[in-house]
Amino acid sequence: MSILTVKNLSHGFGDRAIFNNVSFRLLKGEHIGLIGANGEGKSTFMNIITGKLEPDEGQIEWSKRVRVGYLDQHTVLEKGLSIRDVLKNAFEYLFDLEKEMNEICDKMGAASPEELEKLLIDLGTIQDLLTNNDFYMIDSKVEEIAKGLGLDDVGLEKDVHDLSGGQRTKVLLAKLLLEKPDILLLDEPTNYLDEQHIEWLKRYLQEYENAFILISHDIPFLNSVINLIYHMENQELNRYVGDYDSFMHVYEAKKQQLEAAYKKQQQEIAELKDFVARNKARVATRNMAMSRQKKLDKMDVIELAREKPKPEFHFKESRTSGKLIFETKDLIIGYDEPLSKPLNLRMERKQKIALVGANGIGKTTLLKSILGQITPISGSVELGDYLHIGYFEQEIKEANYQTCIEEVWKDFPSLTQYEIRAALAKCGLTTKHIESKIVVLSGGEQAKVRLCKLINKETNLLVLDEPTNHLDVDAKEELKRALKEYNGSILIICHEPEFYQDIVTEVWNCENWTTKLK
């Protein structure tokens, strides 16, 4: 049975078309991976099917009484609520059913035999619903999911307002999983999760009996949980059975077939045109020329999709730094309360270090304390000589209404507009993206603008906080290549071992120093 039907969907922003006459069907139990390069419209599609965006044209039809759960990173969590409160809100509809059941029980005493029979049927239906949805095990379900996502380490009584980005994502995800909707819509759920909890989510989705649509650029994760691919490219949406690897196999074969057919047809067109040009003026051959012209006019010409610009990242390197990059002495990081034990860390030139560990234990706080952006609770940080630092922040929260050109020009005022455009194009952005305001770009496109500023600055130390979040497969591969080639020092926070393992010389597990884990 079809849970969701999308018919003839067209949508765009300004003069930039995103979808053109797209159709889509989701059936019960399907596990779909929604893939495509940055800016192809994956998040826009999610916003349209959930009713957050009105499409220019087309119909969206959900089957009756279907319960949809959407992991939206922008959901506001109300101050004053604990993690436990938010998770228990997942069962609000069951508490409403319990209230209705109690009201039925109150009516039974004064009911006529006919009314009593109807009330008993209603009561039985509600009791079945409550039992089937684990209503009488709510507390243990909350504990189980919270433990799976590591929220028990944070403490279920903690105010949701005080959580880090990763912890917030975990709370939203846990609430969603507890709601057990008929369909889950997950937009890059692994972005702020650490390795251990990505593994837990993977197992959960493998056993998930209902349908879900998953947007993810984490290919090993995607491959392990889906059985269907919908690929977005050039305003189209195409369906492929199987995982990402089998999609790539079919996609590449189709692409090669189309290119071969295009070459063959172009050769035929050239020969026909040549014959017409040479023979249309001669009486003896005019009819043959006209019949070939008719064939040309009727021909369904094959068009190849325009190649998307592939990003090229080459980090500009400054003079060599001193031997010492940084050294900490009894450094205790944190805001109102300590996040770490006293830290005595040392990093030297040429080291490439990955910081790993669960969310909320202070990895970003450590980076900002080393860079001097946050005052530590106690202890000191000594930075080495001749450091030229390039810092990639995890998330820029404020909406940016500048165009991409203005944003880069602000940091490089001596460059010409042509040079700025060329630099942005090298990062895989098209002319339409380059001229757009940053606020309307996808997360991946915004990340490419920030990377453009980083690679054009001369550095000898890169400090990168989750640089792969939102980046598509091509951009991620190219970033990995550029970081392996970089001769300076690197300090990186990343939750994808497939990305950082070939880049770094050592891994520091921050869980060994934190005060935040039991």
GUSE-829974 format. One line per field, with one value per residue (C-alpha): x, y, z; residue number from 1; chain; residue in one letter. Coordinates in Angstrom, 3 decimals, decimal comma, padded with zeros to 6 digits. Each point is the difference from the previous one (the first is absolute). Layout:
// GUSE-829974
east <- (X; ...)
north <- (Y; ...)
up <- (Z; ...)
bami <- (NUM; ...)
dodren <- (A; ...)
tordo <- (A; ...)
// end
This chain:
// GUSE-829974
east <- (000,000; 001,247; 000,698; 001,046; -000,657; 001,649; -001,308; 001,478; 001,950; 001,751; 001,772; 002,713; 001,507; 000,050; 001,318; 001,621; -002,138; 000,373; -002,619; -001,697; -003,079; 001,269; -002,097; 000,665; -001,717; 000,844; -001,308; -000,391; 003,312; 002,250; 003,398; 000,977; 003,294; -000,561; 003,299; 001,447; 002,687; -000,197; -002,708; -001,992; -003,011; -000,050; -000,900; -002,406; -001,774; -000,333; -001,399; -002,556; -001,294; -000,296; -001,984; 002,637; 000,363; -002,769; 001,100; -000,424; -001,930; -001,000; -001,877; 001,160; -002,315; 000,528; -002,179; -002,560; 001,104; 003,686; 002,341; 003,084; 003,160; 002,491; 003,491; 000,365; 003,212; -001,765; -002,634; -000,030; 000,264; -001,811; 002,111; -000,942; -000,770; 002,279; 001,153; -002,420; -002,928; 000,711; 000,302; -003,237; -001,752; 000,450; -002,875; -002,357; -002,559; -000,024; -000,591; -002,925; -001,356; 000,343; -001,986; -002,704; -000,057; -000,495; -002,864; -001,658; 000,298; -001,696; -002,923; -000,614; -001,883; -002,847; -000,089; -002,957; 000,717; 000,406; 002,340; 001,935; 000,648; 001,368; 002,130; 001,464; 001,000; 001,701; 001,688; 001,359; 001,337; 001,820; 001,412; 001,370; 001,586; 001,615; 001,329; 001,289; 001,816; 001,760; -001,898; 000,499; 003,762; 000,595; 002,664; 002,039; -000,327; 001,262; 002,947; 000,811; 000,113; 001,781; 002,671; 000,377; 000,747; 002,164; -002,450; 000,206; 003,640; -001,213; -002,697; -003,723; -000,793; 002,252; -001,707; -000,176; 000,940; 003,557; 000,816; 002,702; -000,961; 000,668; -001,927; -002,947; -000,066; 000,007; -003,006; -001,986; 000,929; -000,859; -003,428; -000,645; 000,931; -002,213; -002,956; 000,329; -001,603; -001,256; 002,733; 003,286; 001,526; 003,682; 002,084; 003,697; -000,587; 003,668; 001,359; 000,344; 000,153; 003,179; 001,179; -001,480; -003,500; 000,121; 000,548; -003,038; -002,203; 001,162; -001,177; -003,286; -000,796; 000,982; -002,722; -002,525; -003,224; -001,603; 001,033; 002,674; 001,611; 003,620; 002,209; 003,652; 003,428; 001,457; 000,147; 000,957; -002,936; -002,388; 000,998; -000,665; -003,631; -001,761; -001,477; -000,984; 001,700; -001,683; 002,576; -000,471; 001,797; -000,787; -003,538; -000,874; -000,609; 000,870; -000,596; 002,578; -000,452; 002,798; 002,633; 002,309; 002,679; -002,465; -001,500; 003,470; 000,548; -003,311; 000,361; 003,487; -001,116; -003,024; 002,216; 002,453; -002,849; -001,454; 003,398; 000,564; -003,496; 000,638; 003,331; -001,594; -002,939; 002,258; 001,996; -003,248; -001,219; 003,323; -000,184; -003,643; 000,722; 003,027; -002,072; -002,798; 002,496; 001,716; -003,134; -002,929; 001,021; 000,297; -003,204; 000,936; 000,578; -002,378; -002,706; 002,544; 001,303; -003,562; -000,780; 003,184; -000,945; -003,414; 001,794; 002,125; -003,061; -001,806; 003,011; -000,320; 003,360; 001,789; 001,220; 002,673; -000,480; 002,398; 002,898; -000,189; 003,145; 002,207; 001,625; 003,769; 001,570; 003,646; 000,989; 002,370; 002,944; 001,878; 003,551; 000,864; -001,055; 002,275; 000,441; -002,638; -003,610; -001,554; 000,533; -002,531; 000,909; -002,660; -002,655; -003,575; -002,550; -003,670; -002,520; -001,844; 001,394; 003,112; -000,242; 003,437; 002,597; 003,240; 001,462; 003,704; 000,014; 002,669; -000,206; 003,019; 000,514; -001,114; -002,286; -003,505; -002,291; -003,665; -002,023; -002,701; -002,548; -003,675; -001,977; -000,042; 003,282; 001,801; 001,762; -001,090; 000,597; 003,579; 000,640; -001,394; 002,022; 003,225; -000,809; -000,648; -003,690; -001,106; 001,643; 000,765; -001,167; 003,666; 003,431; 001,691; 000,529; 003,267; -000,113; 003,156; 001,737; -000,857; -003,427; -002,387; -003,262; -002,971; -003,101; -003,111; -002,848; -002,548; -003,084; -000,742; -003,331; -000,882; -001,786; 002,344; -001,681; 003,174; 000,611; 002,816; 002,075; -000,442; 000,810; 003,346; 000,845; -000,306; 002,987; 001,972; -000,627; 003,023; -001,403; -002,012; -003,586; 001,206; 002,531; -002,661; -002,402; 002,794; 000,903; -003,656; -000,430; 003,072; -001,836; -002,794; -002,490; -001,884; -000,569; -003,538; 001,328; 002,790; -002,479; -002,486; -000,272; 001,637; -003,227; -001,764; 002,809; -000,069; 002,196; 002,546; 000,190; 000,511; 002,814; 001,643; -000,052; 001,713; 002,543; 000,668; 001,054; 002,130; 001,935; 000,830; 001,520; 003,683; 000,237; 002,352; -002,558; -003,535; -002,502; -003,077; -003,204; -002,148; 000,902; -001,803; -003,488; -002,342; 002,683; -000,954; 002,072; 002,142; 000,824; 000,849; 002,364; 001,718; 000,354; 001,562; 002,504; 000,890; 000,552; 002,262; 002,039; 000,175; 003,502; -001,083; -001,381; -003,649; -002,254; -003,366; -003,244; -001,764; -002,446; 000,773; 002,982; -000,175; 000,825; 002,718; 001,869; 002,146; 000,721; 001,069; 003,183; -001,731; -003,427; -000,719; -003,057; -001,478; -002,065; 003,194; 000,070; -003,621; -001,961; -003,234; -000,060; -000,818)
north <- (000,000; 003,471; 002,173; 003,051; 000,930; 003,005; 000,900; 002,413; 002,059; 003,139; 002,529; 002,641; 003,014; 003,149; -001,037; -003,145; -003,110; -002,812; -002,545; -000,356; -002,265; -002,471; -002,970; -002,310; -002,819; -001,330; -003,442; -001,551; -001,272; 001,532; 001,223; 002,773; 001,860; 003,441; 000,982; 002,697; 002,681; 003,072; 002,388; -002,543; 000,506; -002,892; 002,113; 002,070; -003,253; -000,909; 003,462; -000,326; -003,454; 001,071; 003,128; 002,514; 001,208; 000,466; -001,394; 002,090; -002,876; -003,587; -002,094; -001,523; -002,723; -001,806; -003,018; 000,576; -000,066; -000,422; 001,207; 001,770; 000,577; 002,570; 000,547; 003,736; 001,544; 003,368; -001,136; 002,257; -001,806; 001,864; 001,299; -001,505; -003,458; -002,896; -002,614; -002,466; 002,461; 000,403; -003,771; -000,693; 002,541; -002,590; -001,898; 002,987; -001,620; -003,119; 002,109; 001,605; -003,496; -000,960; 003,125; -000,995; -003,536; 001,388; 002,183; -003,108; -001,833; 002,962; -000,134; -003,738; 000,216; 002,094; -001,558; -001,925; -003,595; 001,203; 002,855; -002,373; -002,395; 002,878; 001,311; -003,486; -000,286; 003,453; -000,958; -003,246; 001,857; 002,579; -002,691; -001,891; 003,209; 000,749; -003,561; -000,224; 003,329; -001,028; 002,573; -001,992; -000,135; 003,699; 000,579; -003,048; 000,950; 003,523; -001,457; -002,520; 002,565; 002,598; -002,597; -001,011; 003,600; 000,758; 002,449; -001,814; 001,201; 003,602; -000,525; -000,171; 002,807; 002,509; 003,090; -000,355; 003,672; -000,772; -002,705; -000,022; -000,326; -003,746; -000,613; 002,009; -002,171; -003,103; 001,250; 000,804; -003,369; -001,906; 001,712; -000,846; -003,670; -000,243; 001,374; -003,033; 001,868; -001,797; 001,815; 001,513; 002,915; 000,357; 002,853; -000,800; -001,559; -001,026; 003,559; 000,646; -003,574; -001,692; -003,393; -002,125; 001,491; -000,075; -003,758; -000,208; 001,979; -002,272; -003,112; 001,710; 000,925; -003,454; -001,477; 002,836; -001,516; 003,250; 002,156; 002,685; 002,509; 000,720; 002,793; -000,771; 000,527; -002,661; -002,825; -002,936; 000,981; 000,421; -003,350; -001,866; 001,147; 000,628; -002,192; 002,715; 003,091; 003,119; 002,112; 003,746; 001,537; 002,667; 000,625; -003,715; -002,732; -003,570; -003,274; -002,803; -003,302; -000,958; 001,893; 002,879; -002,267; -001,771; 003,417; 001,265; -003,115; 000,478; 003,797; -000,147; -002,653; 002,130; 003,073; -001,833; -001,374; 003,500; 001,468; -002,725; 000,584; 003,767; -000,399; -002,335; 002,368; 003,066; -001,789; -000,876; 003,630; 001,303; -002,418; 000,907; 003,739; -000,411; -001,930; 002,637; 002,877; -001,669; -001,208; 002,388; 002,330; -002,758; -000,960; -003,677; -000,435; 002,639; -002,546; -002,197; 003,083; 001,016; -003,475; 000,085; 003,499; -001,405; -002,789; 002,654; 002,079; -003,002; -001,300; -000,188; 001,533; -001,503; 002,597; -000,673; 001,537; 002,852; -001,251; 001,332; 001,902; -002,310; 001,738; 000,496; 000,792; 001,083; 001,520; 002,964; -000,504; 002,740; -000,095; -002,921; 000,385; -000,455; -003,543; 000,502; 000,411; 000,204; -001,233; -000,019; 000,015; -001,364; 001,386; -000,454; 000,945; 000,872; 002,776; -000,005; -003,370; -002,037; -002,187; -001,583; -001,199; 002,073; -000,422; -000,039; -000,307; 000,781; 000,223; 000,433; 001,074; -002,536; -001,884; -000,699; -000,825; -001,108; 000,790; -002,634; -000,932; 000,344; 003,211; 002,632; -001,001; 003,181; -000,645; 003,349; 001,740; -001,360; 001,400; 003,411; 000,037; -000,779; 002,758; 002,465; 000,506; -001,312; 000,718; -003,307; -000,672; -000,366; -000,855; 001,444; -000,442; 000,963; 000,415; -000,479; 002,582; 000,981; -001,664; 000,858; -001,653; -000,927; -000,824; -001,780; 000,363; -002,799; 002,159; 003,646; 000,619; 003,523; 000,370; 001,622; 002,324; 000,799; -001,546; -002,547; 002,597; 002,601; -002,579; -000,973; 003,570; 001,128; -002,259; 000,602; 003,667; 000,144; -002,655; 000,961; -001,186; -002,363; -001,563; -000,382; -001,691; -002,317; -000,954; -000,839; -001,944; -002,090; -001,045; -001,529; 002,898; 001,010; 003,602; -000,063; -001,105; 002,604; 002,833; -001,264; 001,176; -002,472; -000,365; -001,766; -002,513; -003,590; -001,024; -001,568; 003,090; 002,237; -002,307; 000,382; 003,822; -000,298; -002,466; 002,477; 002,603; -002,551; -001,373; 003,486; 001,109; -000,815; -002,359; -002,420; -001,305; -001,112; -000,303; -001,776; -000,659; -002,623; 001,220; -002,912; 000,852; 000,734; -000,591; -002,270; -003,037; 001,798; 002,940; -002,350; -002,062; 003,134; 001,486; -003,255; 000,082; 003,676; -000,621; -002,997; 002,247; 002,918; 000,491; 001,956; -001,318; -001,074; -000,214; -001,468; -001,040; -002,631; -002,866; -001,867; -002,378; -000,673; 003,690; 000,714; -003,332; 000,583; 003,644; 000,060; -001,178; -000,596; -000,047; 001,598; -001,447; 002,834; -002,477; -000,740; 003,560; 001,056; 000,464; -000,555; -003,795; -002,283)
up <- (000,000; -000,874; 003,069; -002,012; -003,637; -001,650; -003,460; -002,573; 002,521; -001,277; 002,189; -000,128; 001,746; -002,164; -003,406; 001,397; -000,672; 002,556; -001,212; -003,344; -000,163; 002,614; 001,212; 002,959; 001,926; 003,443; 000,973; 003,446; 001,402; -002,680; 001,199; -002,411; -000,394; -001,556; -001,619; -002,237; -000,060; 002,263; -001,196; -002,033; 002,315; 002,489; 003,065; -002,149; -000,953; 003,721; 000,761; -002,817; 001,002; 003,662; -001,024; 001,140; -003,592; -002,558; -003,416; -003,163; -001,593; 000,773; 002,565; 003,283; 001,345; 003,307; 000,811; 002,772; 003,645; -000,872; 002,752; -001,338; 002,046; -001,337; 001,419; -000,489; 001,378; 000,410; 002,533; 003,079; 003,341; 002,778; 002,886; 003,351; -001,372; 000,923; -002,522; 001,672; -000,439; -003,718; -000,513; 001,871; -002,262; -002,743; 001,635; 000,236; -002,327; 002,252; 003,137; -001,879; -000,741; 003,690; 000,942; -002,516; 001,463; 003,535; -001,257; -001,550; 003,350; 001,756; -002,471; 000,397; 003,308; -001,449; -003,519; -001,537; -001,186; -003,650; 001,030; 002,273; -002,883; -002,166; 002,896; 000,606; -003,685; 000,172; 003,262; -001,518; -003,071; 002,163; 002,320; -003,021; -001,347; 003,360; 000,361; -003,593; 000,389; 003,240; 002,088; 003,203; -000,588; -000,801; 002,669; -001,031; -003,723; 000,799; 001,948; -002,790; -002,851; 002,182; 000,865; -003,664; -000,993; 003,045; 001,611; 003,331; 000,178; -000,362; 002,670; -000,792; 002,468; -001,833; -001,477; -003,805; -000,355; 001,241; -002,558; -002,703; -003,689; 000,006; 003,242; -001,388; -003,131; 002,184; 002,020; -003,180; -001,497; 003,202; 000,196; -003,626; 000,452; 003,094; -001,993; -002,353; -002,919; -003,144; -001,897; 001,170; -001,932; 000,935; -001,409; 000,630; 003,464; 000,395; -000,368; 003,731; 001,273; 001,181; -001,332; 002,775; -000,407; -003,805; 000,445; 002,344; -002,449; -002,830; 001,884; 000,934; -003,630; -001,271; 002,237; -000,554; -001,362; -001,206; -002,989; 000,045; -002,355; 000,873; -001,332; 000,709; -001,558; 002,322; -002,574; 002,336; 002,277; -002,947; -001,539; 003,235; 000,546; -003,349; -002,755; -002,516; -001,413; -001,359; -001,824; -000,488; -002,947; -002,604; 001,373; -000,284; 002,581; -001,068; 001,856; 000,338; 001,867; 002,420; 001,977; -001,016; -001,496; -002,294; -000,929; -001,024; -002,120; -001,912; -000,147; -001,529; -002,532; -001,018; -000,301; -002,263; -002,171; -000,388; -000,900; -002,629; -001,485; 000,012; -001,880; -002,573; -000,542; -000,294; -002,705; -001,855; 000,285; -001,381; -002,965; -000,777; 000,212; -002,256; -002,596; 000,074; -000,377; -003,003; -001,823; 000,628; -002,867; -002,657; -001,817; -000,282; 003,742; 001,478; 000,966; 001,820; 001,830; 001,016; 001,354; 002,117; 001,237; 001,067; 001,870; 001,739; 000,916; 001,503; 001,913; 003,791; 000,881; 003,014; 002,480; 002,578; 003,440; 000,708; 002,095; 003,544; 001,002; 002,084; 002,966; 000,087; 003,359; 000,249; 003,354; -000,275; 002,321; 001,862; 001,356; 002,295; 003,626; 003,025; 001,365; 002,727; -001,152; 003,475; 003,535; 002,846; 003,689; 002,424; -002,337; 001,233; -002,675; 000,458; 000,405; 003,357; 001,047; -000,944; -003,107; 000,424; 002,456; 000,001; -003,494; -000,844; -003,780; -002,561; -003,787; -002,263; -003,605; -002,667; 002,392; -001,310; 002,910; 000,123; 003,130; 000,513; 002,661; 000,901; -000,500; 002,707; 001,680; -001,038; -003,345; -001,513; 003,347; -000,007; -003,512; 000,958; 003,222; -001,927; -002,521; 002,845; -000,883; 003,408; 003,354; 001,745; 003,544; 001,023; -001,396; -003,086; -003,742; -001,704; -003,778; -002,067; -002,221; -003,584; 000,060; -002,859; 001,051; -002,195; 002,088; -001,349; 002,512; 000,373; -000,473; -000,726; 001,697; -001,235; -003,373; -002,543; -002,514; -001,961; -003,414; -000,335; -001,872; 002,779; 002,695; -001,587; -001,091; 003,631; 000,884; -003,238; -000,965; -002,345; -002,383; -003,100; -000,433; -002,732; 002,414; 002,724; -002,452; -001,215; 003,610; 000,824; -003,265; 000,900; 003,182; -002,117; -000,009; -003,163; -001,177; 001,452; 003,413; -000,100; -000,588; 002,638; 003,600; 002,399; 001,996; -002,938; -000,632; 001,265; 002,947; -002,388; -002,219; 003,054; 001,145; -003,437; 000,334; 003,405; -001,446; -002,839; 002,581; 001,851; -002,994; -001,302; 003,298; 000,540; 002,985; 001,711; 002,553; -000,880; 002,864; -001,385; 001,958; -001,797; -003,526; -001,731; 001,332; -002,957; -002,678; -002,909; -001,008; -002,628; 002,301; 002,870; -002,166; -001,319; 003,522; 001,195; -002,889; 000,677; 003,735; -000,712; -002,333; 002,500; 001,469; 003,078; 003,315; 000,445; 003,065; -001,033; 001,712; -002,107; 000,610; -003,260; 000,344; -003,794; -000,491; 002,588; 000,267; -003,116; 000,897; 003,654; 001,673; 003,347; 001,676; 003,381; 001,741; 002,079; 002,044; 001,943; 001,400; 000,283; 003,221; -001,945; -000,264; 002,892)
bami <- (1; 2; 3; 4; 5; 6; 7; 8; 9; 10; 11; 12; 13; 14; 15; 16; 17; 18; 19; 20; 21; 22; 23; 24; 25; 26; 27; 28; 29; 30; 31; 32; 33; 34; 35; 36; 37; 38; 39; 40; 41; 42; 43; 44; 45; 46; 47; 48; 49; 50; 51; 52; 53; 54; 55; 56; 57; 58; 59; 60; 61; 62; 63; 64; 65; 66; 67; 68; 69; 70; 71; 72; 73; 74; 75; 76; 77; 78; 79; 80; 81; 82; 83; 84; 85; 86; 87; 88; 89; 90; 91; 92; 93; 94; 95; 96; 97; 98; 99; 100; 101; 102; 103; 104; 105; 106; 107; 108; 109; 110; 111; 112; 113; 114; 115; 116; 117; 118; 119; 120; 121; 122; 123; 124; 125; 126; 127; 128; 129; 130; 131; 132; 133; 134; 135; 136; 137; 138; 139; 140; 141; 142; 143; 144; 145; 146; 147; 148; 149; 150; 151; 152; 153; 154; 155; 156; 157; 158; 159; 160; 161; 162; 163; 164; 165; 166; 167; 168; 169; 170; 171; 172; 173; 174; 175; 176; 177; 178; 179; 180; 181; 182; 183; 184; 185; 186; 187; 188; 189; 190; 191; 192; 193; 194; 195; 196; 197; 198; 199; 200; 201; 202; 203; 204; 205; 206; 207; 208; 209; 210; 211; 212; 213; 214; 215; 216; 217; 218; 219; 220; 221; 222; 223; 224; 225; 226; 227; 228; 229; 230; 231; 232; 233; 234; 235; 236; 237; 238; 239; 240; 241; 242; 243; 244; 245; 246; 247; 248; 249; 250; 251; 252; 253; 254; 255; 256; 257; 258; 259; 260; 261; 262; 263; 264; 265; 266; 267; 268; 269; 270; 271; 272; 273; 274; 275; 276; 277; 278; 279; 280; 281; 282; 283; 284; 285; 286; 287; 288; 289; 290; 291; 292; 293; 294; 295; 296; 297; 298; 299; 300; 301; 302; 303; 304; 305; 306; 307; 308; 309; 310; 311; 312; 313; 314; 315; 316; 317; 318; 319; 320; 321; 322; 323; 324; 325; 326; 327; 328; 329; 330; 331; 332; 333; 334; 335; 336; 337; 338; 339; 340; 341; 342; 343; 344; 345; 346; 347; 348; 349; 350; 351; 352; 353; 354; 355; 356; 357; 358; 359; 360; 361; 362; 363; 364; 365; 366; 367; 368; 369; 370; 371; 372; 373; 374; 375; 376; 377; 378; 379; 380; 381; 382; 383; 384; 385; 386; 387; 388; 389; 390; 391; 392; 393; 394; 395; 396; 397; 398; 399; 400; 401; 402; 403; 404; 405; 406; 407; 408; 409; 410; 411; 412; 413; 414; 415; 416; 417; 418; 419; 420; 421; 422; 423; 424; 425; 426; 427; 428; 429; 430; 431; 432; 433; 434; 435; 436; 437; 438; 439; 440; 441; 442; 443; 444; 445; 446; 447; 448; 449; 450; 451; 452; 453; 454; 455; 456; 457; 458; 459; 460; 461; 462; 463; 464; 465; 466; 467; 468; 469; 470; 471; 472; 473; 474; 475; 476; 477; 478; 479; 480; 481; 482; 483; 484; 485; 486; 487; 488; 489; 490; 491; 492; 493; 494; 495; 496; 497; 498; 499; 500; 501; 502; 503; 504; 505; 506; 507; 508; 509; 510; 511; 512; 513; 514; 515; 516; 517; 518)
dodren <- (A; A; A; A; A; A; A; A; A; A; A; A; A; A; A; A; A; A; A; A; A; A; A; A; A; A; A; A; A; A; A; A; A; A; A; A; A; A; A; A; A; A; A; A; A; A; A; A; A; A; A; A; A; A; A; A; A; A; A; A; A; A; A; A; A; A; A; A; A; A; A; A; A; A; A; A; A; A; A; A; A; A; A; A; A; A; A; A; A; A; A; A; A; A; A; A; A; A; A; A; A; A; A; A; A; A; A; A; A; A; A; A; A; A; A; A; A; A; A; A; A; A; A; A; A; A; A; A; A; A; A; A; A; A; A; A; A; A; A; A; A; A; A; A; A; A; A; A; A; A; A; A; A; A; A; A; A; A; A; A; A; A; A; A; A; A; A; A; A; A; A; A; A; A; A; A; A; A; A; A; A; A; A; A; A; A; A; A; A; A; A; A; A; A; A; A; A; A; A; A; A; A; A; A; A; A; A; A; A; A; A; A; A; A; A; A; A; A; A; A; A; A; A; A; A; A; A; A; A; A; A; A; A; A; A; A; A; A; A; A; A; A; A; A; A; A; A; A; A; A; A; A; A; A; A; A; A; A; A; A; A; A; A; A; A; A; A; A; A; A; A; A; A; A; A; A; A; A; A; A; A; A; A; A; A; A; A; A; A; A; A; A; A; A; A; A; A; A; A; A; A; A; A; A; A; A; A; A; A; A; A; A; A; A; A; A; A; A; A; A; A; A; A; A; A; A; A; A; A; A; A; A; A; A; A; A; A; A; A; A; A; A; A; A; A; A; A; A; A; A; A; A; A; A; A; A; A; A; A; A; A; A; A; A; A; A; A; A; A; A; A; A; A; A; A; A; A; A; A; A; A; A; A; A; A; A; A; A; A; A; A; A; A; A; A; A; A; A; A; A; A; A; A; A; A; A; A; A; A; A; A; A; A; A; A; A; A; A; A; A; A; A; A; A; A; A; A; A; A; A; A; A; A; A; A; A; A; A; A; A; A; A; A; A; A; A; A; A; A; A; A; A; A; A; A; A; A; A; A; A; A; A; A; A; A; A; A; A; A; A; A; A; A; A; A; A; A; A; A; A; A; A; A; A; A; A; A; A; A; A; A; A; A; A; A; A; A; A; A; A; A; A; A; A; A; A; A; A; A; A; A; A; A; A; A; A; A; A)
tordo <- (M; S; I; L; T; V; K; N; L; S; H; G; F; G; D; R; A; I; F; N; N; V; S; F; R; L; L; K; G; E; H; I; G; L; I; G; A; N; G; E; G; K; S; T; F; M; N; I; I; T; G; K; L; E; P; D; E; G; Q; I; E; W; S; K; R; V; R; V; G; Y; L; D; Q; H; T; V; L; E; K; G; L; S; I; R; D; V; L; K; N; A; F; E; Y; L; F; D; L; E; K; E; M; N; E; I; C; D; K; M; G; A; A; S; P; E; E; L; E; K; L; L; I; D; L; G; T; I; Q; D; L; L; T; N; N; D; F; Y; M; I; D; S; K; V; E; E; I; A; K; G; L; G; L; D; D; V; G; L; E; K; D; V; H; D; L; S; G; G; Q; R; T; K; V; L; L; A; K; L; L; L; E; K; P; D; I; L; L; L; D; E; P; T; N; Y; L; D; E; Q; H; I; E; W; L; K; R; Y; L; Q; E; Y; E; N; A; F; I; L; I; S; H; D; I; P; F; L; N; S; V; I; N; L; I; Y; H; M; E; N; Q; E; L; N; R; Y; V; G; D; Y; D; S; F; M; H; V; Y; E; A; K; K; Q; Q; L; E; A; A; Y; K; K; Q; Q; Q; E; I; A; E; L; K; D; F; V; A; R; N; K; A; R; V; A; T; R; N; M; A; M; S; R; Q; K; K; L; D; K; M; D; V; I; E; L; A; R; E; K; P; K; P; E; F; H; F; K; E; S; R; T; S; G; K; L; I; F; E; T; K; D; L; I; I; G; Y; D; E; P; L; S; K; P; L; N; L; R; M; E; R; K; Q; K; I; A; L; V; G; A; N; G; I; G; K; T; T; L; L; K; S; I; L; G; Q; I; T; P; I; S; G; S; V; E; L; G; D; Y; L; H; I; G; Y; F; E; Q; E; I; K; E; A; N; Y; Q; T; C; I; E; E; V; W; K; D; F; P; S; L; T; Q; Y; E; I; R; A; A; L; A; K; C; G; L; T; T; K; H; I; E; S; K; I; V; V; L; S; G; G; E; Q; A; K; V; R; L; C; K; L; I; N; K; E; T; N; L; L; V; L; D; E; P; T; N; H; L; D; V; D; A; K; E; E; L; K; R; A; L; K; E; Y; N; G; S; I; L; I; I; C; H; E; P; E; F; Y; Q; D; I; V; T; E; V; W; N; C; E; N; W; T; T; K; L; K)
// end
